[in-house]
Every structure is written in structure tokens, then in C-alpha cells.
Amino acid sequence: MDPLPDAFLCDFETTALAVARVLSEQGRQDVALACADQLSMTSRVTASIPHIYYHRDYAGREAVKMLLHRLEHPDEPFRHVRIAVDFRMG
């Protein structure tokens, strides 16, 4: 069997849950797992999965503002917007 990495960072909650299930079935507790998606289903999972939480409503509003601004000012340089995130356990 190929060796596993030290950790998995999953981009979707469903992927993280699938990886957690497989690791659990194999009895692997030496592999870390985290998720870059806001979790809603993991409350039903015994082991909590650390995840990155971001404010979707705020991010959506900022995206719409940027899109509308781009439509009105197509020649302006691109902007970078940073959105604060939290790292949460389970």
C-alpha cells in the first residue's frame, strides 16, 4: 500500500467526511484532516473536523460590489479584497 500523506486539506465538506470515514475504517489516527469549507454535516460525525470559516454573506456582497464596479469601470486596474476567516475546531 502507498504511504499516506501526513495531512489532508479537503476543499469540500463532503470530501472531508469521506476522507474521515476511510481513515476511521482503516484505524488511521496518524493522519491529520482539515477542511476549507464551512461545515454543517459534521455535527453528525463523532470526530470533529477543523475547518476554515468565512462569512459567506459578506463575501457575496463584496463580490457583487466588485462586479458592478467592474461593469461601470472596465478599464480600472483589478483590486484584491481580503476577507477575514476563522479557523474553527469541529
Biopython code that builds the backbone (N, CA, C, O; Angstrom):
import numpy as np
from Bio.PDB.StructureBuilder import StructureBuilder

atoms = [
    (1, "MET", "N", (0.838, -1.174, 0.000)),
    (1, "MET", "CA", (0.000, 0.000, 0.000)),
    (1, "MET", "C", (0.889, 1.244, 0.000)),
    (1, "MET", "O", (1.909, 1.289, 0.688)),
    (2, "ASP", "N", (0.486, 2.263, -0.786)),
    (2, "ASP", "CA", (1.221, 3.521, -0.831)),
    (2, "ASP", "C", (1.092, 4.240, 0.503)),
    (2, "ASP", "O", (0.028, 4.220, 1.122)),
    (3, "PRO", "N", (2.168, 4.874, 0.946)),
    (3, "PRO", "CA", (2.069, 5.618, 2.209)),
    (3, "PRO", "C", (1.139, 6.820, 2.058)),
    (3, "PRO", "O", (1.075, 7.441, 0.997)),
    (4, "LEU", "N", (0.431, 7.132, 3.118)),
    (4, "LEU", "CA", (-0.461, 8.289, 3.115)),
    (4, "LEU", "C", (0.325, 9.547, 3.469)),
    (4, "LEU", "O", (1.366, 9.475, 4.121)),
    (5, "PRO", "N", (-0.181, 10.698, 3.035)),
    (5, "PRO", "CA", (0.459, 11.956, 3.459)),
    (5, "PRO", "C", (0.233, 12.177, 4.950)),
    (5, "PRO", "O", (-0.558, 11.476, 5.582)),
    (6, "ASP", "N", (0.931, 13.154, 5.498)),
    (6, "ASP", "CA", (0.771, 13.479, 6.918)),
    (6, "ASP", "C", (-0.584, 14.113, 7.198)),
    (6, "ASP", "O", (-1.109, 14.008, 8.306)),
    (7, "ALA", "N", (-1.154, 14.780, 6.175)),
    (7, "ALA", "CA", (-2.413, 15.501, 6.379)),
    (7, "ALA", "C", (-3.170, 15.631, 5.061)),
    (7, "ALA", "O", (-2.589, 15.584, 3.977)),
    (8, "PHE", "N", (-4.482, 15.795, 5.188)),
    (8, "PHE", "CA", (-5.349, 16.105, 4.060)),
    (8, "PHE", "C", (-6.031, 17.433, 4.346)),
    (8, "PHE", "O", (-6.545, 17.643, 5.445)),
    (9, "LEU", "N", (-6.041, 18.332, 3.368)),
    (9, "LEU", "CA", (-6.830, 19.562, 3.443)),
    (9, "LEU", "C", (-7.860, 19.446, 2.330)),
    (9, "LEU", "O", (-7.523, 19.558, 1.151)),
    (10, "CYS", "N", (-9.101, 19.226, 2.699)),
    (10, "CYS", "CA", (-10.178, 18.998, 1.729)),
    (10, "CYS", "C", (-10.878, 20.312, 1.414)),
    (10, "CYS", "O", (-11.042, 21.172, 2.280)),
    (11, "ASP", "N", (-11.286, 20.448, 0.163)),
    (11, "ASP", "CA", (-11.933, 21.694, -0.241)),
    (11, "ASP", "C", (-13.436, 21.678, -0.048)),
    (11, "ASP", "O", (-14.059, 22.739, -0.068)),
    (12, "PHE", "N", (-14.036, 20.527, 0.137)),
    (12, "PHE", "CA", (-15.480, 20.443, 0.340)),
    (12, "PHE", "C", (-15.783, 19.583, 1.561)),
    (12, "PHE", "O", (-15.047, 18.648, 1.877)),
    (13, "GLU", "N", (-16.866, 19.910, 2.234)),
    (13, "GLU", "CA", (-17.278, 19.175, 3.417)),
    (13, "GLU", "C", (-17.509, 17.703, 3.101)),
    (13, "GLU", "O", (-17.106, 16.835, 3.874)),
    (14, "THR", "N", (-18.152, 17.413, 1.976)),
    (14, "THR", "CA", (-18.429, 16.011, 1.639)),
    (14, "THR", "C", (-17.133, 15.228, 1.429)),
    (14, "THR", "O", (-17.052, 14.053, 1.789)),
    (15, "THR", "N", (-16.132, 15.866, 0.855)),
    (15, "THR", "CA", (-14.836, 15.205, 0.677)),
    (15, "THR", "C", (-14.195, 14.934, 2.035)),
    (15, "THR", "O", (-13.672, 13.845, 2.271)),
    (16, "ALA", "N", (-14.234, 15.922, 2.924)),
    (16, "ALA", "CA", (-13.651, 15.755, 4.259)),
    (16, "ALA", "C", (-14.337, 14.626, 5.014)),
    (16, "ALA", "O", (-13.675, 13.843, 5.695)),
    (17, "LEU", "N", (-15.649, 14.536, 4.899)),
    (17, "LEU", "CA", (-16.373, 13.461, 5.575)),
    (17, "LEU", "C", (-16.001, 12.100, 5.006)),
    (17, "LEU", "O", (-15.867, 11.132, 5.755)),
    (18, "ALA", "N", (-15.832, 12.016, 3.687)),
    (18, "ALA", "CA", (-15.441, 10.751, 3.066)),
    (18, "ALA", "C", (-14.035, 10.340, 3.503)),
    (18, "ALA", "O", (-13.796, 9.173, 3.815)),
    (19, "VAL", "N", (-13.112, 11.294, 3.524)),
    (19, "VAL", "CA", (-11.749, 11.002, 3.968)),
    (19, "VAL", "C", (-11.759, 10.575, 5.436)),
    (19, "VAL", "O", (-11.072, 9.623, 5.805)),
    (20, "ALA", "N", (-12.528, 11.265, 6.271)),
    (20, "ALA", "CA", (-12.627, 10.907, 7.690)),
    (20, "ALA", "C", (-13.155, 9.493, 7.861)),
    (20, "ALA", "O", (-12.671, 8.742, 8.709)),
    (21, "ARG", "N", (-14.148, 9.129, 7.058)),
    (21, "ARG", "CA", (-14.725, 7.781, 7.148)),
    (21, "ARG", "C", (-13.690, 6.726, 6.776)),
    (21, "ARG", "O", (-13.543, 5.725, 7.477)),
    (22, "VAL", "N", (-12.972, 6.944, 5.677)),
    (22, "VAL", "CA", (-11.962, 5.974, 5.237)),
    (22, "VAL", "C", (-10.835, 5.857, 6.262)),
    (22, "VAL", "O", (-10.405, 4.751, 6.588)),
    (23, "LEU", "N", (-10.357, 6.993, 6.769)),
    (23, "LEU", "CA", (-9.302, 6.950, 7.780)),
    (23, "LEU", "C", (-9.769, 6.205, 9.027)),
    (23, "LEU", "O", (-9.013, 5.437, 9.623)),
    (24, "SER", "N", (-11.012, 6.437, 9.412)),
    (24, "SER", "CA", (-11.567, 5.751, 10.575)),
    (24, "SER", "C", (-11.678, 4.249, 10.333)),
    (24, "SER", "O", (-11.328, 3.448, 11.200)),
    (25, "GLU", "N", (-12.165, 3.871, 9.154)),
    (25, "GLU", "CA", (-12.303, 2.451, 8.818)),
    (25, "GLU", "C", (-10.951, 1.744, 8.823)),
    (25, "GLU", "O", (-10.858, 0.569, 9.177)),
    (26, "GLN", "N", (-9.897, 2.475, 8.425)),
    (26, "GLN", "CA", (-8.560, 1.893, 8.402)),
    (26, "GLN", "C", (-7.842, 2.015, 9.750)),
    (26, "GLN", "O", (-6.708, 1.561, 9.903)),
    (27, "GLY", "N", (-8.512, 2.629, 10.714)),
    (27, "GLY", "CA", (-7.911, 2.798, 12.029)),
    (27, "GLY", "C", (-6.734, 3.759, 12.033)),
    (27, "GLY", "O", (-5.864, 3.674, 12.900)),
    (28, "ARG", "N", (-6.701, 4.666, 11.076)),
    (28, "ARG", "CA", (-5.584, 5.604, 10.953)),
    (28, "ARG", "C", (-5.844, 6.837, 11.802)),
    (28, "ARG", "O", (-6.742, 7.627, 11.510)),
    (29, "GLN", "N", (-5.060, 6.993, 12.841)),
    (29, "GLN", "CA", (-5.155, 8.190, 13.672)),
    (29, "GLN", "C", (-3.905, 9.046, 13.542)),
    (29, "GLN", "O", (-3.752, 10.048, 14.241)),
    (30, "ASP", "N", (-3.014, 8.646, 12.645)),
    (30, "ASP", "CA", (-1.753, 9.355, 12.465)),
    (30, "ASP", "C", (-1.791, 10.325, 11.282)),
    (30, "ASP", "O", (-0.761, 10.882, 10.903)),
    (31, "VAL", "N", (-2.976, 10.528, 10.699)),
    (31, "VAL", "CA", (-3.134, 11.417, 9.553)),
    (31, "VAL", "C", (-4.069, 12.557, 9.947)),
    (31, "VAL", "O", (-5.199, 12.320, 10.376)),
    (32, "ALA", "N", (-3.594, 13.798, 9.801)),
    (32, "ALA", "CA", (-4.404, 14.967, 10.152)),
    (32, "ALA", "C", (-5.399, 15.272, 9.032)),
    (32, "ALA", "O", (-5.166, 14.936, 7.871)),
    (33, "LEU", "N", (-6.507, 15.912, 9.396)),
    (33, "LEU", "CA", (-7.551, 16.250, 8.439)),
    (33, "LEU", "C", (-8.111, 17.620, 8.774)),
    (33, "LEU", "O", (-8.400, 17.912, 9.935)),
    (34, "ALA", "N", (-8.263, 18.462, 7.757)),
    (34, "ALA", "CA", (-8.886, 19.773, 7.913)),
    (34, "ALA", "C", (-9.692, 20.061, 6.655)),
    (34, "ALA", "O", (-9.495, 19.429, 5.618)),
    (35, "CYS", "N", (-10.597, 21.017, 6.761)),
    (35, "CYS", "CA", (-11.491, 21.315, 5.651)),
    (35, "CYS", "C", (-11.525, 22.823, 5.392)),
    (35, "CYS", "O", (-11.541, 23.625, 6.325)),
    (36, "ALA", "N", (-11.536, 23.193, 4.112)),
    (36, "ALA", "CA", (-11.600, 24.606, 3.730)),
    (36, "ALA", "C", (-13.026, 24.995, 3.364)),
    (36, "ALA", "O", (-13.235, 25.901, 2.557)),
    (37, "ASP", "N", (-13.992, 24.327, 3.942)),
    (37, "ASP", "CA", (-15.406, 24.581, 3.674)),
    (37, "ASP", "C", (-16.098, 24.756, 5.013)),
    (37, "ASP", "O", (-15.670, 24.176, 6.011)),
    (38, "GLN", "N", (-17.145, 25.536, 5.048)),
    (38, "GLN", "CA", (-17.925, 25.669, 6.271)),
    (38, "GLN", "C", (-18.706, 24.387, 6.473)),
    (38, "GLN", "O", (-19.355, 23.890, 5.552)),
    (39, "LEU", "N", (-18.642, 23.863, 7.666)),
    (39, "LEU", "CA", (-19.214, 22.552, 7.923)),
    (39, "LEU", "C", (-20.613, 22.643, 8.499)),
    (39, "LEU", "O", (-20.886, 23.445, 9.392)),
    (40, "SER", "N", (-21.487, 21.814, 7.977)),
    (40, "SER", "CA", (-22.836, 21.720, 8.538)),
    (40, "SER", "C", (-23.172, 20.278, 8.878)),
    (40, "SER", "O", (-23.887, 20.021, 9.847)),
    (41, "MET", "N", (-22.663, 19.332, 8.094)),
    (41, "MET", "CA", (-22.987, 17.927, 8.314)),
    (41, "MET", "C", (-22.118, 17.283, 9.381)),
    (41, "MET", "O", (-22.486, 16.237, 9.916)),
    (42, "THR", "N", (-20.979, 17.875, 9.704)),
    (42, "THR", "CA", (-20.065, 17.206, 10.615)),
    (42, "THR", "C", (-20.574, 17.163, 12.045)),
    (42, "THR", "O", (-19.999, 16.465, 12.880)),
    (43, "SER", "N", (-21.631, 17.888, 12.343)),
    (43, "SER", "CA", (-22.187, 17.785, 13.693)),
    (43, "SER", "C", (-22.720, 16.378, 13.930)),
    (43, "SER", "O", (-22.906, 15.963, 15.074)),
    (44, "ARG", "N", (-22.967, 15.643, 12.839)),
    (44, "ARG", "CA", (-23.432, 14.256, 12.958)),
    (44, "ARG", "C", (-22.283, 13.263, 13.002)),
    (44, "ARG", "O", (-22.510, 12.062, 13.149)),
    (45, "VAL", "N", (-21.065, 13.743, 12.877)),
    (45, "VAL", "CA", (-19.896, 12.873, 12.866)),
    (45, "VAL", "C", (-19.273, 12.894, 14.250)),
    (45, "VAL", "O", (-19.196, 13.941, 14.892)),
    (46, "THR", "N", (-18.831, 11.730, 14.705)),
    (46, "THR", "CA", (-18.256, 11.637, 16.042)),
    (46, "THR", "C", (-17.023, 12.511, 16.195)),
    (46, "THR", "O", (-16.925, 13.294, 17.140)),
    (47, "ALA", "N", (-16.081, 12.381, 15.265)),
    (47, "ALA", "CA", (-14.855, 13.178, 15.345)),
    (47, "ALA", "C", (-15.085, 14.533, 14.692)),
    (47, "ALA", "O", (-15.616, 14.617, 13.584)),
    (48, "SER", "N", (-14.689, 15.580, 15.378)),
    (48, "SER", "CA", (-14.844, 16.907, 14.788)),
    (48, "SER", "C", (-13.712, 17.152, 13.801)),
    (48, "SER", "O", (-12.600, 16.654, 13.978)),
    (49, "ILE", "N", (-14.004, 17.922, 12.765)),
    (49, "ILE", "CA", (-13.024, 18.230, 11.728)),
    (49, "ILE", "C", (-12.734, 19.727, 11.783)),
    (49, "ILE", "O", (-13.652, 20.534, 11.642)),
    (50, "PRO", "N", (-11.473, 20.111, 11.986)),
    (50, "PRO", "CA", (-11.148, 21.534, 11.946)),
    (50, "PRO", "C", (-11.469, 22.103, 10.563)),
    (50, "PRO", "O", (-11.280, 21.429, 9.550)),
    (51, "HIS", "N", (-11.949, 23.333, 10.526)),
    (51, "HIS", "CA", (-12.315, 23.913, 9.236)),
    (51, "HIS", "C", (-12.112, 25.423, 9.231)),
    (51, "HIS", "O", (-12.055, 26.082, 10.269)),
    (52, "ILE", "N", (-12.008, 25.931, 8.011)),
    (52, "ILE", "CA", (-11.877, 27.366, 7.796)),
    (52, "ILE", "C", (-13.281, 27.927, 7.622)),
    (52, "ILE", "O", (-14.030, 27.479, 6.754)),
    (53, "TYR", "N", (-13.636, 28.904, 8.443)),
    (53, "TYR", "CA", (-14.967, 29.512, 8.380)),
    (53, "TYR", "C", (-14.821, 30.922, 7.827)),
    (53, "TYR", "O", (-14.014, 31.708, 8.322)),
    (54, "TYR", "N", (-15.591, 31.235, 6.814)),
    (54, "TYR", "CA", (-15.617, 32.599, 6.311)),
    (54, "TYR", "C", (-17.067, 33.052, 6.211)),
    (54, "TYR", "O", (-17.976, 32.230, 6.097)),
    (55, "HIS", "N", (-17.273, 34.333, 6.252)),
    (55, "HIS", "CA", (-18.620, 34.894, 6.247)),
    (55, "HIS", "C", (-19.120, 34.969, 4.804)),
    (55, "HIS", "O", (-18.793, 35.905, 4.075)),
    (56, "ARG", "N", (-19.900, 33.994, 4.404)),
    (56, "ARG", "CA", (-20.360, 33.882, 3.018)),
    (56, "ARG", "C", (-21.196, 35.081, 2.590)),
    (56, "ARG", "O", (-21.061, 35.562, 1.465)),
    (57, "ASP", "N", (-22.052, 35.562, 3.473)),
    (57, "ASP", "CA", (-22.885, 36.714, 3.110)),
    (57, "ASP", "C", (-22.019, 37.930, 2.791)),
    (57, "ASP", "O", (-22.239, 38.614, 1.792)),
    (58, "TYR", "N", (-21.047, 38.189, 3.640)),
    (58, "TYR", "CA", (-20.152, 39.326, 3.414)),
    (58, "TYR", "C", (-19.360, 39.125, 2.120)),
    (58, "TYR", "O", (-19.239, 40.050, 1.317)),
    (59, "ALA", "N", (-18.827, 37.931, 1.919)),
    (59, "ALA", "CA", (-18.053, 37.652, 0.707)),
    (59, "ALA", "C", (-18.921, 37.822, -0.536)),
    (59, "ALA", "O", (-18.460, 38.355, -1.545)),
    (60, "GLY", "N", (-20.164, 37.375, -0.469)),
    (60, "GLY", "CA", (-21.075, 37.531, -1.601)),
    (60, "GLY", "C", (-21.374, 38.978, -1.905)),
    (60, "GLY", "O", (-21.392, 39.381, -3.068)),
    (61, "ARG", "N", (-21.612, 39.775, -0.860)),
    (61, "ARG", "CA", (-21.881, 41.210, -1.063)),
    (61, "ARG", "C", (-20.680, 41.902, -1.694)),
    (61, "ARG", "O", (-20.834, 42.722, -2.599)),
    (62, "GLU", "N", (-19.489, 41.573, -1.218)),
    (62, "GLU", "CA", (-18.277, 42.182, -1.772)),
    (62, "GLU", "C", (-18.089, 41.780, -3.233)),
    (62, "GLU", "O", (-17.678, 42.602, -4.052)),
    (63, "ALA", "N", (-18.382, 40.538, -3.562)),
    (63, "ALA", "CA", (-18.247, 40.072, -4.943)),
    (63, "ALA", "C", (-19.205, 40.818, -5.867)),
    (63, "ALA", "O", (-18.830, 41.202, -6.975)),
    (64, "VAL", "N", (-20.441, 41.024, -5.414)),
    (64, "VAL", "CA", (-21.419, 41.760, -6.227)),
    (64, "VAL", "C", (-20.978, 43.207, -6.408)),
    (64, "VAL", "O", (-21.074, 43.749, -7.509)),
    (65, "LYS", "N", (-20.494, 43.839, -5.339)),
    (65, "LYS", "CA", (-20.000, 45.220, -5.447)),
    (65, "LYS", "C", (-18.868, 45.307, -6.469)),
    (65, "LYS", "O", (-18.829, 46.226, -7.288)),
    (66, "MET", "N", (-17.948, 44.341, -6.413)),
    (66, "MET", "CA", (-16.821, 44.351, -7.337)),
    (66, "MET", "C", (-17.287, 44.148, -8.774)),
    (66, "MET", "O", (-16.782, 44.793, -9.692)),
    (67, "LEU", "N", (-18.235, 43.264, -8.964)),
    (67, "LEU", "CA", (-18.762, 43.007, -10.310)),
    (67, "LEU", "C", (-19.440, 44.255, -10.874)),
    (67, "LEU", "O", (-19.192, 44.630, -12.020)),
    (68, "LEU", "N", (-20.286, 44.891, -10.084)),
    (68, "LEU", "CA", (-20.969, 46.106, -10.540)),
    (68, "LEU", "C", (-19.968, 47.224, -10.832)),
    (68, "LEU", "O", (-20.113, 47.954, -11.813)),
    (69, "HIS", "N", (-18.956, 47.353, -9.977)),
    (69, "HIS", "CA", (-17.930, 48.363, -10.201)),
    (69, "HIS", "C", (-17.178, 48.067, -11.501)),
    (69, "HIS", "O", (-16.890, 48.983, -12.270)),
    (70, "ARG", "N", (-16.860, 46.806, -11.748)),
    (70, "ARG", "CA", (-16.138, 46.427, -12.966)),
    (70, "ARG", "C", (-16.961, 46.743, -14.210)),
    (70, "ARG", "O", (-16.416, 47.181, -15.223)),
    (71, "LEU", "N", (-18.279, 46.520, -14.133)),
    (71, "LEU", "CA", (-19.143, 46.820, -15.275)),
    (71, "LEU", "C", (-19.178, 48.319, -15.572)),
    (71, "LEU", "O", (-19.243, 48.726, -16.732)),
    (72, "GLU", "N", (-19.135, 49.132, -14.523)),
    (72, "GLU", "CA", (-19.168, 50.584, -14.702)),
    (72, "GLU", "C", (-17.799, 51.161, -15.049)),
    (72, "GLU", "O", (-17.720, 52.219, -15.674)),
    (73, "HIS", "N", (-16.725, 50.488, -14.656)),
    (73, "HIS", "CA", (-15.354, 50.987, -14.844)),
    (73, "HIS", "C", (-14.462, 49.857, -15.369)),
    (73, "HIS", "O", (-13.567, 49.397, -14.660)),
    (74, "PRO", "N", (-14.700, 49.413, -16.597)),
    (74, "PRO", "CA", (-13.959, 48.247, -17.098)),
    (74, "PRO", "C", (-12.459, 48.466, -17.289)),
    (74, "PRO", "O", (-11.707, 47.495, -17.375)),
    (75, "ASP", "N", (-12.012, 49.707, -17.355)),
    (75, "ASP", "CA", (-10.593, 49.966, -17.608)),
    (75, "ASP", "C", (-9.768, 50.175, -16.341)),
    (75, "ASP", "O", (-8.546, 50.306, -16.412)),
    (76, "GLU", "N", (-10.420, 50.206, -15.198)),
    (76, "GLU", "CA", (-9.668, 50.381, -13.954)),
    (76, "GLU", "C", (-8.881, 49.112, -13.635)),
    (76, "GLU", "O", (-9.279, 48.016, -14.030)),
    (77, "PRO", "N", (-7.772, 49.260, -12.924)),
    (77, "PRO", "CA", (-6.994, 48.066, -12.562)),
    (77, "PRO", "C", (-7.785, 47.150, -11.618)),
    (77, "PRO", "O", (-8.684, 47.592, -10.903)),
    (78, "PHE", "N", (-7.431, 45.894, -11.640)),
    (78, "PHE", "CA", (-8.078, 44.929, -10.758)),
    (78, "PHE", "C", (-7.747, 45.246, -9.310)),
    (78, "PHE", "O", (-6.686, 45.791, -9.004)),
    (79, "ARG", "N", (-8.676, 44.895, -8.417)),
    (79, "ARG", "CA", (-8.481, 45.079, -6.982)),
    (79, "ARG", "C", (-8.384, 43.714, -6.313)),
    (79, "ARG", "O", (-8.926, 42.721, -6.798)),
    (80, "HIS", "N", (-7.695, 43.695, -5.215)),
    (80, "HIS", "CA", (-7.650, 42.500, -4.380)),
    (80, "HIS", "C", (-8.369, 42.825, -3.084)),
    (80, "HIS", "O", (-8.093, 43.844, -2.450)),
    (81, "VAL", "N", (-9.283, 41.966, -2.697)),
    (81, "VAL", "CA", (-10.035, 42.158, -1.456)),
    (81, "VAL", "C", (-9.736, 40.983, -0.540)),
    (81, "VAL", "O", (-9.812, 39.825, -0.950)),
    (82, "ARG", "N", (-9.403, 41.288, 0.676)),
    (82, "ARG", "CA", (-9.145, 40.228, 1.665)),
    (82, "ARG", "C", (-10.374, 40.069, 2.541)),
    (82, "ARG", "O", (-10.970, 41.043, 3.000)),
    (83, "ILE", "N", (-10.725, 38.842, 2.754)),
    (83, "ILE", "CA", (-11.873, 38.522, 3.594)),
    (83, "ILE", "C", (-11.337, 37.756, 4.819)),
    (83, "ILE", "O", (-10.642, 36.750, 4.679)),
    (84, "ALA", "N", (-11.667, 38.241, 5.988)),
    (84, "ALA", "CA", (-11.206, 37.584, 7.208)),
    (84, "ALA", "C", (-11.845, 36.204, 7.345)),
    (84, "ALA", "O", (-13.013, 36.006, 7.008)),
    (85, "VAL", "N", (-11.065, 35.270, 7.841)),
    (85, "VAL", "CA", (-11.575, 33.919, 8.087)),
    (85, "VAL", "C", (-11.230, 33.527, 9.513)),
    (85, "VAL", "O", (-10.356, 34.121, 10.145)),
    (86, "ASP", "N", (-11.929, 32.523, 10.003)),
    (86, "ASP", "CA", (-11.635, 31.952, 11.318)),
    (86, "ASP", "C", (-11.292, 30.487, 11.102)),
    (86, "ASP", "O", (-11.812, 29.842, 10.191)),
    (87, "PHE", "N", (-10.420, 29.977, 11.939)),
    (87, "PHE", "CA", (-10.113, 28.551, 11.933)),
    (87, "PHE", "C", (-10.853, 27.956, 13.125)),
    (87, "PHE", "O", (-10.579, 28.312, 14.271)),
    (88, "ARG", "N", (-11.777, 27.062, 12.860)),
    (88, "ARG", "CA", (-12.611, 26.517, 13.924)),
    (88, "ARG", "C", (-12.423, 25.012, 14.068)),
    (88, "ARG", "O", (-12.137, 24.301, 13.105)),
    (89, "MET", "N", (-12.588, 24.571, 15.263)),
    (89, "MET", "CA", (-12.493, 23.135, 15.534)),
    (89, "MET", "C", (-13.900, 22.545, 15.573)),
    (89, "MET", "O", (-14.703, 22.880, 16.444)),
    (90, "GLY", "N", (-14.180, 21.677, 14.632)),
    (90, "GLY", "CA", (-15.459, 20.961, 14.603)),
    (90, "GLY", "C", (-16.668, 21.764, 14.399)),
    (90, "GLY", "O", (-17.772, 21.221, 14.366)),
]
sb = StructureBuilder()
sb.init_structure("model")
sb.init_model(0)
sb.init_chain("A")
sb.init_seg("    ")
for serial, (resi, resn, name, xyz) in enumerate(atoms, 1):
    if name == "N":
        sb.init_residue(resn, " ", resi, " ")
    sb.init_atom(name, np.array(xyz, "f"), 0.0, 1.0, " ", f" {name:<3s}", serial, name[0])
structure = sb.get_structure()
